[in-house]
Amino acid sequence: MGIVTLVVLVVLALYIIMLYNSLVSVKNNVSKAWSNIEVLLKQRHDELPKLIDTCKQYMKHEQETLEKVMLARSQVSSAQQSHDVRALGAAEGSLRAGLGNLFAVAEAYPELKANENFLHLQSRISGLENAIADRREFYNESVNINNVRIEQFPDLLVAKVFNFPPFELLRFASAELKDIDISKRFNS
């Protein structure tokens, strides 16, 4: 009888260890996904001043548009550094709107549109935007997996004992979810 109890306890302990290790893996995937976003945000953060400087040479009367992009860039950086997922989502919405306006206004400046540096930076930033969107999707999927696991039985028991936290999804600003009126961009 004592051996059976010992075997049951060993099996139970091994099962708890497996659950714990699995939850650690899921939690670390969330951290990895966040780090992937941070790498791309940093790259975009470094490219935006170059774009603004290039635009300043041509867009003398568009200082407000340029300033909005730089303010949004600063807000994204601040939210990123504080790991504030809500603030990052809102700041990303502002930055995307600012970049959209900047690229739309650039249509009115033929010399700027023909500038090789501007075209390269525009292409680079657009590519980074697409990569950030992909990484945000991966981050949200990782968060979802983590949050579901720590709420499911029996993982819930291990998660509570070892204080595995839920994570917040990276939500999009409502402005990002609206359809874009393409005709306005071409009539600027």
Protein Blocks (a to p, Z undefined) as FASTA:
>chain_A
ZZmmmmmmmmmmmmmmmmmmmmmmmmmmmmmmmmmmmmmmmmmmmmmmmmmmmmmmmmmm
lmmmmmmmmmmmmmmmmmmmnopaklmmmmmmmmmmmmmmmmmmmmmmmklmmpmklmmm
mmmmmmmmmmmmmmmmmmmmmmmmmmmmmmpcfklmmmmmnopacdddddddfklmpccd
fklmmmZZ
